[in-house]
Amino acid sequence: MRGYCIVARNVRLRGGEIDLVVARGRLLVFVEVKARQSITAGYGVDAVDRRKKLQLISLADQYLTRHPHSGEVRHDIVSLFWNGWRFIVTQFPDAFRPVSDPRKPWRWTV
């Protein structure tokens, strides 16, 4: 990802792993990377369903508890597809956002 500095990669936390944490200025981005060798099963971005998004939000919250950040936070998905010669890389910036549910203030929805 051009212009970004890698802060951490393969961050293991309770409940899963964050593939990449990158920064640019005061922006901190949590990146989920999905790779496919064939589009038969769909594109990598298609594998990030609601359950996975909620897991990624929870992991980001855990990370931010340990590493406080006062700037903007974003969730991106990077989809890699091997076409036989090279990887085709597609970045989905701000792919999803956590939204609190007013009926359940302790829970996140996407």
N, CA, C and O of each residue as an XYZ file, in Angstrom:
440
protein
N       0.848     -1.163      0.000
C       0.000      0.000      0.000
C       0.898      1.233      0.000
O       1.626      1.493      0.958
N       0.832      1.947     -1.043
C       1.719      3.096     -1.227
C       1.443      4.204     -0.226
O       0.296      4.552      0.054
N       2.540      4.751      0.307
C       2.431      5.877      1.219
C       2.137      5.504      2.653
O       2.042      6.381      3.512
N       1.990      4.227      2.928
C       1.701      3.759      4.277
C       2.946      3.131      4.886
O       3.766      2.547      4.178
N       3.080      3.252      6.186
C       4.154      2.569      6.929
C       3.544      1.380      7.648
O       2.486      1.495      8.265
N       4.206      0.250      7.568
C       3.724     -0.927      8.287
C       4.038     -0.754      9.766
O       5.195     -0.598     10.156
N       2.998     -0.783     10.576
C       3.135     -0.664     12.029
C       3.281     -2.057     12.629
O       4.107     -2.271     13.517
N       2.480     -3.002     12.147
C       2.521     -4.375     12.652
C       1.917     -5.299     11.604
O       1.126     -4.871     10.763
N       2.295     -6.556     11.662
C       1.695     -7.549     10.775
C       1.518     -8.856     11.527
O       2.279     -9.177     12.440
N       0.510     -9.596     11.129
C       0.170    -10.869     11.771
C       0.064    -10.718     13.286
O       0.686    -11.467     14.039
N      -0.729     -9.745     13.722
C      -0.908     -9.478     15.147
C      -1.908    -10.479     15.701
O      -3.087    -10.456     15.345
N      -1.430    -11.358     16.576
C      -2.293    -12.371     17.173
C      -2.878    -11.836     18.476
O      -2.158    -11.398     19.373
N      -4.187    -11.885     18.548
C      -4.905    -11.436     19.729
C      -5.939    -12.503     20.075
O      -6.186    -13.425     19.298
N      -6.532    -12.361     21.245
C      -7.572    -13.310     21.620
C      -8.718    -13.197     20.614
O      -9.308    -12.130     20.448
N      -9.019    -14.290     19.959
C     -10.122    -14.286     19.012
C      -9.712    -14.181     17.560
O     -10.573    -14.191     16.680
N      -8.406    -14.079     17.279
C      -8.005    -14.038     15.884
C      -6.714    -13.293     15.625
O      -5.888    -13.104     16.518
N      -6.562    -12.876     14.379
C      -5.329    -12.232     13.948
C      -5.643    -11.058     13.020
O      -6.525    -11.139     12.165
N      -4.905     -9.977     13.207
C      -4.984     -8.831     12.304
C      -3.847     -8.994     11.303
O      -2.687     -9.097     11.700
N      -4.164     -9.019     10.014
C      -3.138     -9.233      8.990
C      -2.124     -8.101      8.968
O      -0.920     -8.345      9.054
N      -2.598     -6.862      8.853
C      -1.703     -5.704      8.788
C      -2.294     -4.533      9.561
O      -3.505     -4.312      9.570
N      -1.407     -3.797     10.203
C      -1.755     -2.497     10.767
C      -0.791     -1.523     10.106
O       0.426     -1.652     10.241
N      -1.340     -0.553      9.395
C      -0.506      0.418      8.683
C      -0.919      1.826      9.084
O      -2.016      2.052      9.594
N      -0.014      2.764      8.840
C      -0.297      4.162      9.203
C       0.167      5.090      8.100
O       1.131      4.819      7.383
N      -0.555      6.198      7.989
C      -0.156      7.295      7.117
C      -0.607      8.567      7.827
O      -1.802      8.835      7.954
N       0.363      9.337      8.281
C       0.032     10.518      9.076
C      -0.648     10.101     10.367
O      -0.131      9.254     11.096
N      -1.802     10.686     10.656
C      -2.548     10.353     11.871
C      -3.605      9.276     11.632
O      -4.424      8.993     12.506
N      -3.578      8.675     10.433
C      -4.522      7.625     10.075
C      -3.923      6.259     10.391
O      -2.809      5.953      9.966
N      -4.657      5.440     11.134
C      -4.256      4.072     11.438
C      -5.250      3.151     10.739
O      -6.461      3.301     10.901
N      -4.735      2.195      9.960
C      -5.596      1.339      9.154
C      -5.367     -0.124      9.531
O      -4.236     -0.608      9.565
N      -6.477     -0.814      9.812
C      -6.451     -2.255     10.051
C      -6.825     -2.917      8.733
O      -7.892     -2.653      8.178
N      -5.943     -3.779      8.234
C      -6.112     -4.340      6.890
C      -6.300     -5.851      6.965
O      -5.505     -6.564      7.578
N      -7.350     -6.312      6.337
C      -7.586     -7.745      6.164
C      -7.161     -8.087      4.744
O      -7.645     -7.481      3.788
N      -6.255     -9.058      4.601
C      -5.735     -9.457      3.298
C      -6.326    -10.814      2.934
O      -6.239    -11.765      3.711
N      -6.925    -10.899      1.756
C      -7.501    -12.152      1.269
C      -6.930    -12.441     -0.112
O      -6.956    -11.590     -1.001
N      -6.416    -13.651     -0.276
C      -5.812    -14.048     -1.557
C      -6.587    -15.211     -2.161
O      -7.112    -16.067     -1.449
N      -6.647    -15.224     -3.479
C      -7.315    -16.295     -4.218
C      -6.455    -16.687     -5.406
O      -5.824    -15.841     -6.039
N      -6.439    -17.997     -5.704
C      -5.748    -18.476     -6.902
C      -6.731    -18.656     -8.052
O      -6.343    -18.796     -9.212
N      -8.012    -18.648     -7.699
C      -9.058    -18.811     -8.704
C     -10.281    -18.019     -8.250
O     -10.530    -17.878     -7.053
N     -11.029    -17.513     -9.200
C     -12.241    -16.789     -8.814
C     -13.442    -17.729     -8.723
O     -14.572    -17.283     -8.525
N     -13.196    -19.022     -8.867
C     -14.265    -20.007     -8.753
C     -14.984    -19.872     -7.416
O     -16.211    -19.956     -7.354
N     -14.223    -19.662     -6.352
C     -14.802    -19.514     -5.010
C     -15.162    -18.059     -4.718
O     -15.597    -17.744     -3.610
N     -14.988    -17.184     -5.679
C     -15.276    -15.770     -5.476
C     -13.994    -14.990     -5.234
O     -12.917    -15.564     -5.073
N     -14.130    -13.698     -5.212
C     -12.985    -12.834     -4.949
C     -12.690    -12.819     -3.459
O     -13.553    -13.139     -2.641
N     -11.465    -12.443     -3.113
C     -11.060    -12.409     -1.714
C     -11.950    -11.528     -0.860
O     -12.265    -11.877      0.278
N     -12.353    -10.399     -1.394
C     -13.190     -9.469     -0.631
C     -14.536    -10.117     -0.280
O     -15.145     -9.762      0.729
N     -15.000    -11.053     -1.097
C     -16.276    -11.717     -0.837
C     -16.234    -12.599      0.413
O     -17.277    -12.929      0.978
N     -15.040    -12.976      0.837
C     -14.901    -13.840      2.011
C     -15.055    -13.074      3.321
O     -15.146    -13.685      4.386
N     -15.083    -11.760      3.254
C     -15.215    -10.954      4.473
C     -16.703    -10.667      4.693
O     -17.234     -9.642      4.267
N     -17.344    -11.607      5.368
C     -18.776    -11.479      5.637
C     -19.011    -10.721      6.942
O     -18.068    -10.240      7.570
N     -20.256    -10.621      7.334
C     -20.626     -9.858      8.533
C     -19.906    -10.378      9.777
O     -19.401     -9.593     10.580
N     -19.859    -11.706      9.937
C     -19.199    -12.304     11.093
C     -17.719    -11.930     11.131
O     -17.187    -11.597     12.190
N     -17.062    -11.984      9.987
C     -15.638    -11.643      9.909
C     -15.416    -10.164     10.202
O     -14.453     -9.805     10.880
N     -16.298     -9.305      9.700
C     -16.178     -7.878      9.977
C     -16.291     -7.598     11.473
O     -15.519     -6.810     12.021
N     -17.253     -8.243     12.132
C     -17.408     -8.064     13.584
C     -16.167     -8.553     14.322
O     -15.739     -7.935     15.297
N     -15.592     -9.657     13.861
C     -14.359    -10.168     14.466
C     -13.226     -9.162     14.287
O     -12.468     -8.914     15.224
N     -13.102     -8.584     13.098
C     -12.037     -7.620     12.835
C     -12.211     -6.355     13.674
O     -11.226     -5.773     14.126
N     -13.446     -5.930     13.881
C     -13.709     -4.768     14.734
C     -13.295     -5.071     16.169
O     -12.675     -4.235     16.826
N     -13.631     -6.250     16.652
C     -13.256     -6.648     18.006
C     -11.733     -6.707     18.159
O     -11.188     -6.250     19.165
N     -11.057     -7.263     17.170
C      -9.592     -7.339     17.215
C      -8.975     -5.948     17.198
O      -8.004     -5.694     17.911
N      -9.526     -5.046     16.393
C      -9.020     -3.671     16.351
C      -9.215     -2.992     17.703
O      -8.338     -2.260     18.162
N     -10.364     -3.231     18.344
C     -10.602     -2.671     19.682
C      -9.561     -3.175     20.682
O      -9.045     -2.406     21.493
N      -9.261     -4.467     20.616
C      -8.238     -5.034     21.505
C      -6.881     -4.385     21.243
O      -6.160     -4.034     22.177
N      -6.544     -4.230     19.969
C      -5.265     -3.614     19.602
C      -5.182     -2.190     20.132
O      -4.164     -1.784     20.691
N      -6.268     -1.433     19.952
C      -6.280     -0.031     20.385
C      -6.250      0.102     21.907
O      -5.786      1.118     22.426
N      -6.730     -0.893     22.617
C      -6.636     -0.886     24.082
C      -5.176     -0.982     24.500
O      -4.752     -0.332     25.455
N      -4.414     -1.791     23.786
C      -2.983     -1.981     24.098
C      -2.101     -0.879     23.515
O      -1.054     -0.547     24.071
N      -2.539     -0.318     22.388
C      -1.763      0.707     21.676
C      -2.680      1.889     21.367
O      -3.153      2.017     20.238
N      -2.939      2.752     22.347
C      -3.874      3.868     22.129
C      -3.474      4.733     20.928
O      -2.294      4.959     20.656
N      -4.496      5.201     20.231
C      -4.299      6.031     19.029
C      -5.366      7.115     19.043
O      -6.553      6.821     19.185
N      -4.948      8.362     18.896
C      -5.908      9.465     18.972
C      -6.374      9.957     17.601
O      -7.249     10.818     17.516
N      -5.801      9.421     16.545
C      -6.193      9.866     15.207
C      -7.336      9.048     14.643
O      -8.031      8.335     15.367
N      -7.515      9.164     13.343
C      -8.571      8.442     12.640
C      -8.202      6.971     12.504
O      -7.027      6.626     12.376
N      -9.214      6.105     12.532
C      -9.026      4.664     12.369
C      -9.916      4.211     11.220
O     -11.047      4.672     11.069
N      -9.379      3.294     10.410
C     -10.117      2.815      9.251
C      -9.902      1.309      9.102
O      -8.898      0.766      9.564
N     -10.857      0.644      8.451
C     -10.756     -0.793      8.156
C     -10.740     -0.967      6.639
O     -11.686     -0.578      5.955
N      -9.666     -1.550      6.120
C      -9.540     -1.801      4.686
C      -9.504     -3.297      4.422
O      -9.183     -4.091      5.307
N      -9.833     -3.666      3.205
C      -9.647     -5.035      2.730
C      -8.767     -4.957      1.495
O      -8.991     -4.127      0.613
N      -7.762     -5.828      1.436
C      -6.918     -5.940      0.255
C      -7.148     -7.332     -0.316
O      -6.954     -8.339      0.365
N      -7.560     -7.370     -1.560
C      -7.865     -8.622     -2.233
C      -6.763     -8.908     -3.257
O      -6.457     -8.071     -4.106
N      -6.178    -10.092     -3.164
C      -5.125    -10.515     -4.089
C      -5.652    -11.657     -4.949
O      -6.262    -12.595     -4.436
N      -5.419    -11.579     -6.240
C      -5.829    -12.640     -7.154
C      -4.653    -12.995     -8.043
O      -4.097    -12.125     -8.715
N      -4.269    -14.261     -8.055
C      -3.175    -14.745     -8.886
C      -3.733    -15.100    -10.256
O      -4.559    -16.005    -10.375
N      -3.288    -14.392    -11.295
C      -3.827    -14.632    -12.633
C      -2.955    -15.586    -13.454
O      -3.185    -15.765    -14.650
N      -1.972    -16.185    -12.821
C      -1.085    -17.104    -13.536
C       0.273    -16.499    -13.822
O       1.250    -17.221    -14.021
N       0.342    -15.172    -13.843
C       1.609    -14.488    -14.086
C       2.001    -13.589    -12.927
O       3.177    -13.459    -12.584
N       0.984    -12.968    -12.329
C       1.256    -12.036    -11.247
C       0.009    -11.861    -10.386
O      -1.086    -12.280    -10.762
N       0.192    -11.239     -9.235
C      -0.941    -10.928     -8.378
C      -1.604     -9.638     -8.846
O      -0.930     -8.646     -9.124
N      -2.897     -9.665     -8.926
C      -3.696     -8.463     -9.153
C      -4.139     -8.008     -7.765
O      -4.823     -8.745     -7.055
N      -3.752     -6.804     -7.382
C      -4.032     -6.291     -6.042
C      -5.137     -5.235     -6.135
O      -5.041     -4.275     -6.900
N      -6.180     -5.439     -5.339
C      -7.264     -4.462     -5.274
C      -7.457     -4.064     -3.825
O      -7.681     -4.909     -2.959
N      -7.368     -2.766     -3.571
C      -7.562     -2.249     -2.220
C      -8.972     -1.684     -2.102
O      -9.436     -0.947     -2.972
N      -9.644     -2.043     -1.012
C     -10.966     -1.510     -0.705
C     -10.833     -0.646      0.541
O     -11.036     -1.130      1.654
N     -10.490      0.649      0.363
C     -10.323      1.517      1.527
C     -11.663      1.774      2.208
O     -12.702      1.896      1.559
N     -11.606      1.850      3.527
C     -12.806      2.114      4.325
C     -13.913      1.133      3.945
O     -15.058      1.522      3.712
N     -13.542     -0.156      3.890
C     -14.443     -1.206      3.413
C     -15.673     -1.383      4.292
O     -16.739     -1.758      3.803
N     -15.533     -1.116      5.572
C     -16.667     -1.189      6.489
C     -16.361     -0.338      7.704
O     -15.207     -0.028      7.997
N     -17.424      0.032      8.405
C     -17.283      0.857      9.602
C     -18.096      0.259     10.733
O     -19.208     -0.225     10.518
N     -17.545      0.290     11.938
C     -18.351     -0.148     13.078
C     -19.409      0.905     13.388
O     -19.130      2.104     13.373
N     -20.613      0.449     13.667
C     -21.703      1.346     14.024
C     -22.319      0.789     15.297
O     -22.722     -0.374     15.333
N     -22.395      1.601     16.335
C     -22.978      1.095     17.571
C     -24.482      0.964     17.416
O     -25.124      1.764     16.735
N     -25.022     -0.038     18.045
C     -26.454     -0.297     18.037
C     -27.045      0.383     19.263
O     -26.714     -0.009     20.382
N     -27.916      1.396     19.100
C     -28.441      2.132     20.257
C     -29.218      1.239     21.222
O     -29.334      1.563     22.404
N     -29.749      0.123     20.732
C     -30.473     -0.793     21.613
C     -29.515     -1.629     22.447
O     -29.880     -2.122     23.515
N     -28.293     -1.788     21.962
C     -27.268     -2.571     22.657
C     -25.967     -1.789     22.605
O     -25.113     -2.068     21.762
N     -25.802     -0.820     23.485
C     -24.645      0.085     23.384
C     -23.292     -0.617     23.512
O     -22.275     -0.020     23.160
N     -23.240     -1.818     23.986
C     -21.975     -2.508     24.144
C     -21.636     -3.362     22.918
O     -20.573     -3.983     22.877
N     -22.525     -3.401     21.922
C     -22.320     -4.243     20.752
C     -22.115     -3.408     19.510
O     -22.656     -2.310     19.384
N     -21.330     -3.939     18.597
C     -21.088     -3.267     17.319
C     -21.862     -3.994     16.224
O     -22.069     -5.206     16.291
N     -22.279     -3.245     15.232
C     -22.892     -3.828     14.037
C     -22.135     -3.303     12.830
O     -21.406     -2.316     12.925
N     -22.309     -3.960     11.705
C     -21.669     -3.501     10.470
C     -22.684     -3.506      9.354
O     -22.357     -3.154      8.221
